[in-house]
Every structure is written in structure tokens, then in C-alpha cells.
């Protein structure tokens, strides 16, 4: 399996390490080289706004993984087939699953200004 992205940010790298180590038991390979992605004969996850080749799984980025710093994201929870999701985008999925994973794994909301309760 190969993940293509025009840029491998630290946030995307973190998500790919988690998915590889926790779900696959080995690191996920990633590349920024479009030609390498085109020539890849196995499963290709294309994490970009445009299609590379037929048969790929394309996840369109929401933008959270390319940001630096901590900024309050606009979280709008939607439902499709009774499954809630956020970070809606285009692509083969209707949301940016990598951004959602990062947001939940990092507990991103706890770094944002908030009023603490008891």
C-alpha cells in the first residue's frame, strides 16, 4: 500500500505512522513523487485534490493537516447512512478521514482556548 500526497506534513506523517503501526502492523509507505504513485502496482491512497490514476482511493484533504499552529477548526457533524462524520470534502470518501483521525488522536480541542469546568 502506498499513500501519495504532494506534501508529507508532520501531521500527516503522525496519522500514517498510527495507521500503519496500529492497524497494519507495519509502516505505511508514503511518497510525494507523482510518477512513483503512477507506477505503483499495489493499493494507492491518493491524498490530494486531484485524481492520479484509475483504481486509486482518493481522500480529498480538508486542510487541517497542512496547517501549522493550533487554530479552531469549524467542526460540523453530518450523517451519511446513519454514520456521523466531520471535515466533509469530496473524493471517494465524503470526508477527510486522515484529518478526523488526527483531530481525535491528538485531542486537538484540548489545545484550544476553553473554559474549564469542575
N, C-alpha and C positions, 0 to 999 in steps of 0.2 A: 504494500500500500504506500502511495506517495501523496503528500499534500503539497500543492502548488500555491504560492502566494507571491505577489510582486515584491512584498517586503515581509520578512520574518521579524516581527517586533518581539520584545521581551514578553509581552502579554500573550501573544500567540504561541511563542515557544513554551511558556508555562502550561498552557492548555494542552498542547501536543504532548509534552512530557507526561502530564497527568493521564491523558487518554491512553498513551502507549503503555506506560508502566502499570496502571491500574486495570485496564481492560484487555490489553493485548499481551501483556507480559514482556513486551519489548518496545524499544523506542520507535516512534513513528518517523519515517524519513520525510524530510521537507526540502523543498527547493524554491529558489527564486528564478531559476532558469526555465523559461518558457519552452525552449527547444527540448530540454530534458523531460519536461512534462508531456510534450507531444509524442516523444519517442517511448515513453513508459508503457509497457505492455500489461501491467497489472492494474489494480484498482487505483483510480486517480480521484482525489478530492481537490477540486478547484476552489480555492478561497479567494475569489476576485469577482469583479463586477461583470466580466465578460466570459463567454464560452471559449474554451480552448479546443476541445475535440469531442466528438460523439462518444457517448457511453460514460462520460465523467459524472461525478456527483458534484454539483456546483452549489456552494454556500456563499451567498452574497453578503459581504461584510456590512455591518451596521455602522461601524466607526469606533466603537469603544476600544477595540484592541489596537488601534493606530494612534490613540490619544496618549499624551503624556500628562502627568499630574492627575489629580482627582477632581473630577467635575461631576456635578449631579446629572445623571442621565434621565431622560424622560421615559419613565417606565410606564408603559400602557399594556396591561394584561389583556390579552384577547383569547378566544377559544376557537378551536377548529376540531371538529369531531369530538367534542367534549374534552379536549386536551388543552389546558392553559399554556400560553407561551407569551414571551415578550421579546423585544428587539426585532419587530417584523421587518422583513426585507423580501426581495424577490429570490430567484434561484430555484433550485429543486426542492428545497425546504422553504417554508413560508416565514422562517425566522433565522436569525444568525445564532445557531446553536453554539458556536465557539464563544461568542460574546456572552451568551447566557451562562455557559459553564464558568467562564472567568468571573463574572459578576457574583455567582453563587459560591464558588470555591474561595474566592478572595474575601468574601464577606464585605464587599465593596461599600455597601451602605453604611457600615460602621465607621468608615473613614470620613464620611460626610458630616457637616455640622448638624447636630441634632440636640434636642433637649432630653437629658437623661431622666428616667423615671426611677421610682424606688426599686 
